[in-house]
Amino acid sequence: MTTEENLLPDNTGRRDFLKASSLLTGGAILSSLPFSSRAAGYYFTANDTIKVALIGCGGRGTGAAQQALNTKQNVKIVAMADAFRDRLDDAYKALSGRNLKAADGTPKVVVPEEHKFVGFDAYKQAIALADVVILATPPGFRPSHFEEAVRQGKQVFMEKPVATDAPGIRRVLAAAEEAKKKKLNVVVGLQRRYQPSYREMIKRIHDGALGDIVGGQVYWISGGVWHKPRQPQQTEMDYQMRNWYYFNWLCGDHINEQHVHNIDVANWVKNGYPVSCQGTGGRQVRNGKDDGEIFDHHIVDFVYADGTTINSQCRHYEGTFSRVDEMFLGTKGKVEGMEKRSSALLGYNGQPIYTYDAKADGNPYQIEHDELFDAVAKGEYKFADAERVAKSTMTAIMGRMATYSGKVVKWDEALNSQIDLFPDKLAWDAMPKVLPDKDGFYPIAVPGKTVTV
């Protein structure tokens, strides 16, 4: 287990937004069933404390914890866990430094030394102390951490994506079924699903405002992310975990870690998942020893059951054109820029079919926590995001399979792949499966030669 860093604009929003937004209703409500047992993690009065454990104390986890504290419920951080003590200490300092108080005047961050857990198994101890867990480690650890949270009967907020390979996806899908049986709320941080502009625009798309969706494009085109220089005497496991973004067992490549946001929107608009894909990718500008094994660009055509093709583009090129959004074409019109302050469904005559003014909307990163903790406090079972996000994560992984191999990849064969990227052993002196050569360079996928399914 390790931590996630802040990445690009979607994550700076999570970290920097500190004021609570008003509660907005909507979303995928599965059922609303009251519970009578505190052991199940449900509450009935404003004075009840909802205990939260933070698993993964990087920038993203710290931001998610801040937003949990910003909800109107009596939320307290009571346990923290990370592989690295320095990251845990940084997060604790950031959270406790805000000096937030509950209604009764007691601190909202109450994490004594004996509730700070460090190491690969630290998550188990922290989860045991909480009612709600925040899972914000790199995505390679998400399957095992989600399984444990469900096993212990906890409500869950977890970051996207939820795995880095098909075996991990299958574990998440199995745990998602258990969470449903136990009626555990699970919210996943694909915040566009909680953003009012997306909710309203896509509701109208599903109601037929654009006719049949016949094509589209989704983008995450931006600059690169951070590096952590290799340190003297540092083990390979330590180095890769500090630089988790550049290794597929931890990150899944940036088509998975970042672009899953936009890919999920495509699946949402199409109300389904691709049956196949093909694509191309490689390393055009990012070729150093510190760039690990991931590509710097991916271009994928995702084909859905009705024959619709959605084109996906993501890249990390410094100093170039940037675009992070989605565009869809229907038989009656088109839409793009749903994240903007003012967006519209447009007919092909240029006239708006529907417009949405987002100026008064709250921050979607806050809204997802507002809605989760409201449901927990009311004893309602409303959110089961894990299956949907697992399938959108699988879509991104399938795209990586296509760009790495140069082959057409079908959904069923991708989901049933037995290629397991995770190390056989987790220890600081253990070796990950991908290692540098004698010159310090990591092996890179070669289309036409690399096997991904």
N, C-alpha and C positions, 0 to 999 in steps of 0.2 A: 504494500500500500504506500502511496505517496501522494503528492499534492498536485493540484492544477493551478497554473498561472493565469493571470489575466491575459487575454489574447487580443481581440479586435473590438470594434465598437459595441457589439452585442454584449460583451462581458464588462466593458467599462461602465455600461449602464447599470449592470447588476452591482458593481462594486461601489459606484459613486452615489447612487440614488438612496438617500437615507430617510426621506420623509414618507410616512405612510400615505397610500392612495386610498380613495374611497372604494368600498367593496362593490364589485361589479358582478352581476349574476350572469348565468349562461353556461356554456360548455357542455361537455358530454356527461349528463347526469344519468347514472345507471339506476340508482334507487335511493330512497330516503328512508332509512330504517333506524329507529332509535335503539340505542343500546343501554343496558342498565348496569354494566359492569365496568368499574374503573380499571380493572385488570386488562380490559380490551383497549384501553387508551382513549376512552371517551369521557366527556365532561358536560356539566349541566348548568353551572353558575359561573358568573364572571370572576369569582374569587378563586376558582380552582386553578392550580398551576399545571400548565402543560410543559412537561420536561422534555428538552431537546438535546440530542447528542449530535455533534458535528464530526463526521468521518471524512477526513481530507481537509487540511487546514490551509490550502493555498488561497490565492486571491478569489477564486470562484467560490470556494466553500465559505470563506470569510464573508463575502458579499451575500450569499444565500442566508447565512446565519443572521446577518444584520437585518435582512428583510423579514425573517421570521420574527425577530425582536420588534420590528416596526408594526406588526399586526396589532389589532385592538385587543387581542386575547392576552391573558396573563401567561406569557411565554417566558421560560427561563432556559438558558444554556447551562446544562449541569454536567456535561462530559464532553471530552474532545479526544480525538485519536488521529495519529498520523505516523507514517514510517520515520519521519525526520523530526527530531526534537526542536530544531531551530524554526521550522515552519509552524509547529504547534505554538511555540512561544510567540512568534510574530502575530499569529491569529488571535491568541489570547490577549495580547497587548492592544490590538486594534479593537477588539470587541469590548473588553473591560474599560478601555480608555474613554469610551463614549459615556460611561457612568449612567447608564439607563436604569431607571427605577420602576418597579411595579407600583400599582395603585396604593399598596400598603407601605410604600417607601423602601422596600427591600430591593437589593440589586437584582437585575435581570440576568446578569452573568455571574453564576455561582459555580465555579469549577475549582475545587480545592486540588492540591497536588495529587492526591490519591485518585482523582478522577481524570487525570491527564495520562493517556496511555500511548506508548510509543512502540512501534515494531510492526511486523507483518500481521500478527494476530490481534493487534490492539483494538480493532473494530469490534470484536466480539464482546470485549469487556465494556466498551462505551455504549454499545447498543443495549446491553442489559440494564442500563441505568435510566433509559429514556422511555417516553411515550411516543415521540416522533423522532425519526432519524433523518439527517441530511447526509446523503451519500454524494460526495464531491471529489473523490479521488480520480485519477486517470481512468478512462473507460475500461481498460483491460481488467481492472479489479471489480467492476460493477456487478458481474454475474454472482460472484461469491458473496459479496457484501449484501446484495439484494436478497439472495437466498437466505442468509443469516437473519436479516431483518424480518423477513416473512416467517421464518421458523420461530423467531421469538415473539411474533404477533405484534409488530410495531407498525404504526402509520409511517409513510415514507414520502419524502421529497428526494428525488435523485436527479442528478444532472444527466444530460444527453452527452454523447450517445451511450447506449447501454451495453455494448460489447464491441469486440474488435474482430471476431471471427465467428463462423457458423456454430461451432460447439458452444460458444458463449451465448449466442442468440437462443439456442435451444434450451439452455439452462434458464435464461430469463423468461422465456415463454412458459416453461414448467412452473417457475416460481410465481409468475403472474396468475396462473390458474389457482395456485394455492392461496394467493392474496385475495382472489375473488371469493373463494370458499370461506375464508376467514373474515370477509367483508372489511379488509384493510384498505383505506384510502391510499392511492399511489398517484402522486403528481410528478411529472417529469418535465425538466426545464427546457422544453421547446416552447419558448415564451410566445411565439406567434399564435399558438393555440389559445392563449389567454389575452391576446391583444384585441381590443374592441373593433378596430378597423378590419382586421382579418376576419373576425367572427361575423361581422355584419355583411361584408362583401361576399364571403364564401357562402353564407346562408342564401344569399340571393342567386349566386351561381347555381347552387344545388336546387333552388326553386325554379330554375330555367331562364333566368334573365338574359343569359348569353347564349341560350340554346345548348346544343351539344358541344362539349369541349373537344376540339379536333387537333390541338397542338399547343405547344408552349415552350418556354425557355426559363431555366432557373440558374441563378448566378451567385457565386461567391468569388469575386475577382478582387484581389487585394494584395498588399505587401506581405512580407513574411512575419515570423514570430521570433521570439527570444532564443538565445543559446546560453548554456551554462558551461563555461570552459572546463576542460578536464583538469583535475587537480592531482598533484603528486600523490602517489600511493593510493589513489582512489580505485576501488574495485570496479569491474565492468558492470556489475549489477547496480552499484551506487550511481555510476555515470549515466547509465541508461535511464534510471528512474528520475534523476535530476533533469534529464533531457528527454522526458517521456514523449514529447510531441514528435520526435524524429524516429520512433521505433513502433512498428506495427502491433506488437503484442500489447503495448500500452495505449497507443493512440488510434491505430487503424488507418493512418494517413489522413491528410486534411480533407479529403472528400468525405470521410466519415466524421471526423471531429468537428469541423465547422460546417461544411456544405450540407450536412444532414438537416439543418434548419430548412433550407430551401427545398431539398428533396422531399421532406415531410410535407411541405405546402403543396407540392405537386401531387403527392398521394392523397392529400386532403381534398384538393379540388377534383381529382379524378375519382375520389371515394373508393380507392382500391390500390393495388400494388402491381408493379410491372411483372410481366410474364417472362421477359427476356431483356437483354441489353447488349450493346457492343460499344467499344470506345477506344480512345487512344490517349496516351499520356507519356510523361517522361520527365527528365531533368534537363532543363534548358539553361538555367542561370544558377541553380543551387547544386553545386557539385563538390563541396568541400568535405573534409573528414568529419567536421562537426554537423553535417547535414544528415547523418544517419542513413536510413534506407528508403525514405519516402520520396515520392515524386514531387515536383513543383507545379505540375499542371495535369489536369484530367478533363477530357471532353467525352461525354457519354450520351448515347441515345437510349432512353428507357422506353420500351414498348409495352403498352397496356393491352388488356384482353380484347378490347374493342378495336385494336389496331392503331390507336392514337400513339404518337411518338412525342415525348417531352425531351428536349435537349438540355443537358446539364453541363455547366462549365464552372470549373474552379481553378484558381492558380494563385501562386505566390511569387509575384514579380515586383521588386521595388521600383518606384519611379515610373509606374505605368498607370494607365486608365484603371479605375476601380468601379466596381458595380456589385452591390449585394441586394438582390431583389428577385422578383418573379414576374413573368408575363405569360398570359394564357389567351388563346384564340378560341372563340366559339362560333357557331353558325350564325349568330345574331350580332356579335360584337366581341370586344376584347377588354382586358384589364391588365394594368401593371401599376407598380408603385403603391401596393396596399399598405405599406408601412409609413407612407408619407402623411403629413398633417391634413392634406386634402387629396382624396383619391376618387376615382370614378370608374364605373362600368360604362364603356363607350360603344355606341353603335358605329357601324362602318361608315355612316354618314357624318361622323364627327360629333353627333349630339349625345349628351349623357343619358344613359338609361337609368343610372342611379349614382348619386354622389354621397360621399361621407366626409364629414368634417371632424377630424380627430383632435382638434385643438384642446378640448377639455378632457381628453382621455387621460387616465392614470398610466403609470409606468407598468408595462406588462410583467416585468420581473417581480414587481411588488404584488400585482394582482394575483399571480399564481399562488403566492404564499397567503395572501388575504383569503382567498377562496378555500385553500386547504385547511387553514387553521380555523376558519369559520365552521367548516363541516365537522372537524374534530370536536370543537367546543360544543356544537349542537347535537353530537351523537349521531350524525348522518353519514351514510356511506354513499359518496357521490362520484368518486374519481377512480378510474382504473386505466391509467395511461400506459401501463407497462407493455401490454401486448401490442398496441398500436405503435409505440415508439420502437419496440424491438423489431417490428416489421419495416419501419422506415430506416432503422439502423441497418437491417439486412439489405435493404435497397442500396444503401451507400456502399456496403461491403461488396455486394454483387457488382456495383460499378467499378470498384477497385479490382476485383477479380478480372473484369473485362479489360481494363487498361493495362494491367500487369501481364496478362496472357495474350492479348490481341485476339481473343476468341469471342464468339457469341456465347453468352452465359445465360442459362435458363434458371428461373426462380427455384424450381424444385431441386435441381442439382446443386445450386449454390447453397440453399438452406441445409441440404443433407451432406455437405462437404465434411470430411473427417480431418481436414487440416487444422491442427490446433497450434496456435502461435504461442501459447502461454508456456513459461519455463516449467520444466519438470519439478523443480524445487525452488522455493523462495527462501533465500538466505543471502546475506551480504557477500559471502564468498562463493555463491553458486553462479553458474554461467547461464545467461539467456541463450536462446536457440540461435540467434543471429549475432555473429562476432566479427570484429574487424580483421582484415588481413594483416600481413607483416608490415605494410605501409600505413596502416591505420584507417583504411577505407572499408566501408561496409558493403556487402553484396547488394546489387540493385536488380530489380526485376527486369527481364529482357523479353519483350513481346515476341511470341513465336517459340520461345524456349521455356519460359517460366510456367509451371503448372500451378493453378490456383484452386482447382475444384477436386 
